[in-house]
Amino acid sequence: MNRRYAIAAAAFAALLLAVTAAKILHVPMLHVPWAAPSARAVEQRGPLSDGEKATIEIFERVSPSVVQVAVKSAANPLMGEEGQAGSSGTGFVWDRDGHLVTNNHVVASGGEMAVRFASGEVAQVDLVGTAPNYDLAVLRIRSVRELPPPVALGSSSDLKVGQSAFAIGNPFGLDQSMTSGIISALKRRLPTHGGREIANVIQTDAAINPGNSGGPLLDSAGRLIGVTTAIISPSGSNAGIGFAVPVDVVNRIVPELIRNGRVPTPGIGIVAAGEDVSTRLGVEGVIVVRTAPGSPAERAGIRGVNFSTGAVGDIITAVEGKPVRRLSDLTDALEQAGAGKTVRLTVKRGSDTRDVNIGIIDIDRS
């Protein structure tokens, strides 16, 4: 009896051991944490969309002509003007003679400047000229080198809200960055460090951040339509509202900077009331507060506000028959005509309206 029981117990033990061994041997590899998984197969994608191809083509064609502009601080050559290492702006190749365009506020400190190309090559540059009233500046490369091609020029006169826009630049020093969006609005007005306003400024939602300043804003054909210059943001970073100086202005100002190093400030010698004053008085036009002694405005008989009685004097309502509703309309018309030319102003005084021929001068040199 005991022998039979011992044989049965041994058989049961052997069976239990076999089952346990079988379970161990047949545990799936997935449950073994130290097992190395094999690489997954790559899923093949279809061809790029036409839109993707077009964007890639724009970047590959234009980005070699976009440079990073670095300005040394006089106080600390290792730091940028904002006290941040590597602070910089953006510029781009304008012509085959080595001229580069950027923003005036990028180079306003006057420190020694250098640019870095997409290839990584660094070149020293000299300041050719600045136009603070337009926030534009022109640089020139010191050493002759094989330059990338100039960025192709477009036009800003026929832009439409909603069309695509692309910005290439160096946000936060991250060079060769491209962002895309649309033209969000046109005919914006932008105050500059020069104390005037740039008219017909382009608004875009293409991401623009510190470091993008002076870079190209492009259309879907890769043509220059503006120079990125500013953002509106409580935090100082992109909030979807960026601005660019329109290329039609750039194409008028840059050749003048290359020729003369400066741009005249066309004017007629008046001090105008602010738009808030015109709005409160229900006036559509530019209210003349006073005229400068000996100025074209004074010689033409333009009259300012009578400070004794508070009576409004002359209101400029048109230039060459084109309506003037605010000061930027007047300054834009004078800038397009240019210093040394004569224009016809329509002036309202009380209930009387008359036309006055008046000369334009360079008020910075008068």
C-alpha positions in Angstrom: 0.0 0.0 0.0 2.8 2.4 0.9 4.7 1.4 -2.2 1.7 2.1 -4.4 1.1 5.5 -2.7 4.7 6.5 -3.2 4.6 5.6 -6.9 1.5 7.7 -7.4 2.9 10.7 -5.5 6.1 10.5 -7.6 4.0 10.4 -10.8 1.9 13.4 -9.7 5.1 15.4 -8.8 6.6 14.6 -12.2 3.4 15.7 -14.0 3.3 19.0 -12.0 7.0 19.7 -12.8 6.3 19.1 -16.5 3.3 21.4 -16.6 5.3 24.1 -14.8 8.2 23.7 -17.3 5.8 23.9 -20.2 4.3 27.1 -18.9 7.8 28.7 -18.5 8.9 27.6 -21.9 5.8 28.8 -23.7 5.6 32.3 -22.0 5.2 34.8 -24.9 8.2 37.1 -25.5 5.9 40.1 -25.1 5.7 39.5 -21.4 9.5 39.4 -20.8 10.4 42.9 -19.9 14.1 42.5 -20.8 13.5 41.2 -24.3 14.7 43.6 -27.1 11.8 44.4 -29.6 12.5 44.3 -33.3 12.3 47.6 -35.4 8.9 48.3 -36.9 8.5 48.4 -40.6 8.5 51.9 -42.2 5.2 53.0 -43.6 5.6 54.4 -47.1 4.0 57.8 -47.7 2.6 59.0 -51.0 4.0 62.0 -52.9 4.1 65.5 -51.3 1.1 67.7 -52.0 1.5 70.5 -54.5 1.2 73.0 -51.7 4.1 71.4 -49.8 6.2 71.2 -52.9 5.7 74.9 -53.5 6.6 75.9 -49.9 9.7 73.8 -50.0 10.7 75.3 -53.4 10.3 78.8 -51.9 12.6 78.0 -48.9 15.2 76.3 -51.0 15.4 79.1 -53.5 15.2 82.1 -51.1 16.9 81.0 -47.8 20.5 81.1 -49.1 19.9 84.9 -49.7 18.8 85.5 -46.1 21.4 86.4 -43.5 21.7 86.7 -39.8 22.8 90.2 -38.7 24.7 90.5 -35.5 25.7 93.8 -33.9 28.3 94.0 -31.1 27.5 95.9 -28.0 30.0 98.7 -27.3 29.8 97.8 -23.6 30.3 94.1 -24.0 31.4 92.6 -27.4 30.1 89.2 -26.4 26.6 90.4 -25.9 24.0 91.9 -28.1 22.5 95.4 -27.6 19.7 93.9 -25.5 22.2 92.3 -23.2 21.5 88.8 -24.5 24.2 86.6 -26.0 23.6 86.2 -29.7 20.9 88.8 -30.1 20.5 89.6 -33.7 18.3 90.5 -36.6 17.8 89.4 -40.1 18.7 90.8 -43.5 18.7 89.7 -47.2 20.7 90.2 -50.4 19.4 93.2 -52.3 21.8 93.2 -55.4 24.9 91.7 -56.9 27.0 94.6 -55.5 26.9 93.1 -52.0 24.2 95.4 -50.6 22.0 93.9 -47.9 18.7 95.2 -46.5 17.6 95.1 -42.9 15.7 97.2 -40.3 17.1 100.4 -39.0 16.3 99.4 -35.4 18.5 96.3 -35.8 21.6 98.4 -36.5 20.7 101.6 -34.7 23.3 101.1 -31.9 26.1 101.7 -34.4 28.3 98.8 -33.1 30.5 96.7 -35.3 28.4 94.4 -37.5 28.8 91.0 -39.1 26.4 88.7 -41.1 26.2 84.9 -41.3 25.0 83.3 -44.5 23.0 80.1 -44.7 26.3 78.3 -45.6 27.7 79.3 -42.2 30.2 81.8 -43.7 30.6 85.0 -41.7 31.3 88.3 -43.3 32.0 91.8 -42.0 29.7 94.5 -43.2 29.7 98.3 -43.3 26.6 100.6 -42.8 25.7 102.3 -46.1 22.7 104.3 -44.9 19.6 104.4 -42.7 16.1 105.6 -43.0 14.6 105.8 -39.5 11.3 107.1 -40.8 10.9 103.8 -42.7 12.8 101.5 -40.3 15.1 100.5 -43.2 18.9 100.2 -43.4 21.4 99.1 -46.1 24.6 97.3 -45.3 27.4 96.3 -47.7 29.7 93.3 -47.4 33.4 94.4 -47.1 35.0 91.5 -48.9 34.1 90.4 -52.4 32.6 86.9 -52.4 30.3 84.7 -54.4 26.9 86.0 -53.3 23.6 84.2 -53.4 21.2 85.7 -55.8 19.2 88.8 -54.8 15.7 88.1 -53.5 13.2 88.6 -56.4 11.0 91.7 -56.1 7.3 91.6 -56.1 4.7 94.4 -55.7 2.7 95.4 -52.7 0.2 97.5 -54.6 -1.9 94.6 -55.7 -1.8 92.5 -52.6 -5.1 90.9 -51.3 -6.1 90.1 -47.8 -6.1 86.3 -47.5 -3.3 85.5 -49.8 -0.4 83.4 -48.6 2.6 85.0 -46.9 6.0 83.4 -45.9 8.6 84.8 -43.6 12.2 83.6 -43.4 14.5 84.8 -40.6 16.3 84.2 -37.4 13.8 84.3 -34.5 15.5 84.2 -31.1 18.8 83.5 -33.1 17.5 80.3 -34.6 18.7 80.9 -38.1 17.0 79.8 -41.3 13.5 79.5 -39.9 10.5 79.7 -42.1 6.9 80.5 -41.1 3.8 80.8 -43.1 0.4 82.4 -42.9 -1.7 84.9 -44.7 -1.9 88.6 -45.3 -4.3 89.6 -42.5 -4.8 93.2 -43.3 -3.5 96.0 -45.5 -3.0 99.8 -45.3 -2.0 99.7 -41.6 -0.1 102.6 -40.2 3.0 102.0 -38.1 4.9 104.6 -36.0 8.7 104.5 -36.3 11.6 105.6 -34.2 11.9 108.6 -36.7 8.7 110.1 -35.2 6.6 109.6 -38.3 4.3 106.8 -39.6 4.8 104.3 -42.4 1.7 104.1 -44.5 0.2 101.1 -46.2 2.0 98.6 -43.9 1.2 94.9 -44.4 -0.2 92.9 -41.5 0.4 89.2 -41.4 -0.2 86.2 -39.1 2.9 84.4 -40.3 4.8 83.9 -37.0 7.3 86.8 -36.5 9.4 87.0 -33.3 12.4 89.0 -32.0 15.2 88.2 -34.5 13.0 88.2 -37.5 13.3 91.9 -37.9 14.7 92.9 -41.3 13.8 89.6 -42.9 11.9 89.1 -46.1 8.1 88.6 -46.3 7.4 86.6 -49.4 4.4 85.8 -51.6 3.5 82.4 -52.9 5.9 83.0 -55.9 8.8 83.6 -53.5 8.9 87.3 -54.4 9.7 90.0 -51.8 6.5 91.8 -50.8 7.7 93.4 -47.5 10.4 93.7 -44.9 9.3 92.3 -41.5 9.6 95.1 -38.8 7.4 94.7 -35.8 4.9 92.7 -33.8 2.1 93.5 -31.4 2.4 91.2 -28.4 2.0 91.7 -24.6 4.6 89.0 -24.0 7.1 90.1 -26.7 6.6 86.9 -28.7 4.4 86.1 -31.7 0.7 86.7 -31.1 -0.3 86.4 -34.7 0.0 90.2 -35.5 3.1 91.1 -37.3 3.9 94.0 -39.7 6.1 94.5 -42.7 7.2 97.6 -44.6 5.7 97.2 -48.1 8.1 96.4 -50.9 7.0 99.4 -53.0 8.3 101.6 -50.2 11.4 99.6 -49.9 12.1 99.8 -53.6 11.8 103.5 -53.4 14.0 104.0 -50.3 16.8 101.5 -50.7 18.2 102.9 -54.0 18.3 106.4 -52.4 20.2 105.0 -49.4 22.7 103.3 -51.7 23.2 106.6 -53.6 23.3 109.1 -50.8 23.3 107.2 -47.5 20.2 109.0 -46.3 16.6 109.7 -47.5 15.1 113.2 -47.6 12.2 113.8 -45.3 9.7 115.6 -47.6 7.5 118.3 -45.9 6.0 121.7 -46.3 6.8 123.1 -42.8 3.6 122.6 -40.8 2.8 121.2 -37.4 -0.5 119.2 -37.6 -3.0 118.4 -35.0 -3.4 114.7 -33.9 -6.1 112.5 -35.2 -7.9 112.5 -31.9 -8.3 116.3 -32.2 -9.7 116.0 -35.7 -12.1 113.3 -34.5 -13.4 115.3 -31.6 -14.0 118.3 -33.9 -15.6 116.2 -36.5 -13.0 117.2 -39.1 -11.9 115.1 -42.0 -8.5 116.2 -43.1 -5.3 117.6 -41.6 -5.7 120.5 -39.2 -2.8 122.9 -39.4 -1.8 124.0 -35.9 1.0 126.3 -37.0 3.5 126.9 -39.8 7.3 127.1 -39.5 8.8 130.6 -40.1 10.0 130.9 -43.7 8.6 127.5 -44.7 6.8 126.8 -48.0 3.5 126.6 -46.0 4.0 130.1 -44.5 5.0 131.5 -47.9 1.9 130.0 -49.5 -0.4 131.7 -46.9 -1.3 128.6 -45.0 -2.8 129.6 -41.6 -2.7 127.7 -38.4 -4.9 127.8 -35.3 -5.6 131.2 -33.7 -4.5 130.6 -30.2 -6.1 133.8 -29.0 -9.6 132.8 -30.0 -9.1 129.0 -30.4 -10.5 129.2 -34.0 -9.3 126.5 -36.4 -7.4 127.8 -39.4 -6.7 125.8 -42.5 -7.5 122.2 -43.0 -5.7 120.3 -45.8 -8.3 118.0 -47.5 -6.6 116.8 -50.7 -3.2 116.5 -52.5 -3.4 116.6 -56.3 -7.1 115.9 -56.0 -6.6 112.8 -53.9 -8.5 113.0 -50.5 -6.4 113.5 -47.4 -8.2 112.2 -44.3 -5.3 111.9 -41.8 -1.7 113.0 -41.5 -0.3 109.8 -42.9 -2.2 110.4 -46.2 -0.5 113.8 -46.5 3.0 112.6 -45.6 2.7 109.6 -48.0 1.6 111.9 -50.8 4.5 114.3 -50.2 7.0 111.4 -50.0 5.8 110.0 -53.3 6.2 113.4 -54.9 9.6 114.0 -53.3 11.6 117.0 -52.1 12.1 119.7 -54.7 8.7 119.1 -56.4 5.5 121.2 -56.3 2.1 119.8 -55.4 -1.4 121.2 -55.4 -3.1 121.2 -52.0 -6.8 121.6 -51.5 -7.3 123.7 -48.3 -10.5 124.5 -46.5 -10.8 127.6 -44.3 -14.2 128.0 -42.7 -16.7 127.6 -45.5 -14.2 128.4 -48.2 -12.2 125.9 -50.2 -9.2 126.8 -52.4 -6.3 125.1 -54.2 -2.7 126.1 -53.3 0.5 125.2 -55.2 3.2 124.6 -52.6 6.8 123.4 -52.8 8.2 120.4 -51.0 11.4 120.7 -49.1 13.7 118.3 -47.2 12.7 119.4 -43.7 15.7 117.6 -42.1 18.0 120.1 -43.9 15.8 123.2 -43.8 
